[in-house]
Amino acid sequence: MTLQELTQQVLELPTVDRWALLKLLIELLQPEILKKPSSPKSDHYLGWSPGFFERTAGAWQGEPLERGDQGKCDQRDWSLL
């Protein structure tokens, strides 16, 4: 049986049976998922181009960066909470 044929058969099931099938699949697959060590997401997966951090980390060559005066912090009225 192909995946397409199986999909068609599943779509013909009543909704309650599809939910039961989903629950069964989760129970069957859960031990497999728990066995695999979690791997950190790659930079590329997170949207960064390959080698971005290697090319840019510590690469600033302009004037020294200085943090300016941050001003006074607003006073908050915590009694309203």
Secondary structure, DSSP 8 states (H G I E B T S, - for coil): --HHHHHHHHHHS-HHHHHHHHHHHHHHHHHHHHHS------TTTTT--TTHHHHHTT---SS--------------GGG-
